[in-house]
Amino acid sequence: MNGRIIFTNSKGLVGVGLPRNGSRTSKKVTITTPDGKSKTEKLGWSVIHQMQEAGTLPAGSTVTTTVLDDTQPGGSQTRTCSYTAPFALASREADYKIAWAFFEADKEKTA
């Protein structure tokens, strides 16, 4: 909800967000709920998405992981990335429908 990409299947954004599925080689992910409880596991996006759909990942929960950032001059740095639930999928079609309905209503007001 803060505009960060937690998962993408785009081949042009390799290394962005979490992997689809967790594995032995995945980085650990810490999930912290608003009541302060946390757990750390090797999870992927599919498990986190299932938790959200099942209602076991409350809004306001944070998913935190560390990444090796080698995009800046001066060498690699370890960074912490945090993502805040709820996670929503953007829909351009739905956004355009809302925008066009607004413009049509505005056009009728001025006509």
N, C-alpha and C positions, 0 to 999 in steps of 0.2 A: 504494500500500500504506500510505501515511500518512494516508489519509482525505481527500485532496484530489481534486476533480473535474477530470480532465484533458479530458473530453469529455462533453457532454450534448446531447441533441436536444430538451430541454425548452424550450418557448417562454417559460416564465416565468423562465428563467435565462439571458437573453440576455447575451453577453459573458463567460460563465463558461467557463473551460477554453479549449482550442484549437478552431479551426474544423474542420469535417469535412474540407475539402480546402484545401490551401495554394494561394495565388494571388499575383499581383504585389503586391496590396495587403495581403497577410497580414504579420503581424509575424514577424521572424526568430526561429527556435527553435534553441537550442544543445543538442545531444545529447552528453553526456559519459559515456564508459564507465568501468567501475571501474578500468581500467588507465591512466586519465588522458587518453586520446585524445578529442578533441572535434571536432565539425563544426557549422557554423552554416549553416542554410538556411531558406527559407520553406516550411515543411512544415505539413501538417494532420494531424488524428488518423488518417485512413485510412492514411497512409504509416507512421506510427509503429506503428499496430496491425499492419500487414502485416509490419513488421520484427520485432515481438515474436513473431508467429505463425511466421515463418520461422526464428526462433532467432538473428537477427543483432542483437538488442537484449538484451544480457545482463542478468540480474537485478542490481540495484544501479545501473544506469545512471540518469542524471538527465536530464530534459528541462526546459530552462529558457527562459523567455520574459519579456518585460517588458510590463506593462499600465499604462494610465493609470487610476488610481483616483480617482474624483470623488465618492465616497460619504461622505467625512468633512468636517466643518466645517474651514474654513481653505483650501479650494481643492483643486485637483487635485494628485496626487502620482504619480510614477512608481514602481511597485513591481515587484520581481522575483518571479515565481512559479516554483517548482521542483516537479517531479513525479518520483517515484522508481519505477522499474520493479521488479517486474513489475506490470502493470496488470490488474486483475480486474474483471469485471462482477458486480455484486451480483445475487443470485437470491433473492428472498423465498420462493419456493416451496421451494427447497432448504433454506433456513434453517429454515422451518417444519417440514419433514419431520424434520430433525435434532432440533429442539426437541420435537416430539410424540413421537418415538421415545424421547427421554430421559425425558419425563414418563410414558409408558406403562411403561417399565422401572422407574422409581421407584415407580409405583403398584403394580406387581406385587410389589416388595420389601416394601412396607408392608402388603399385603393378607394 
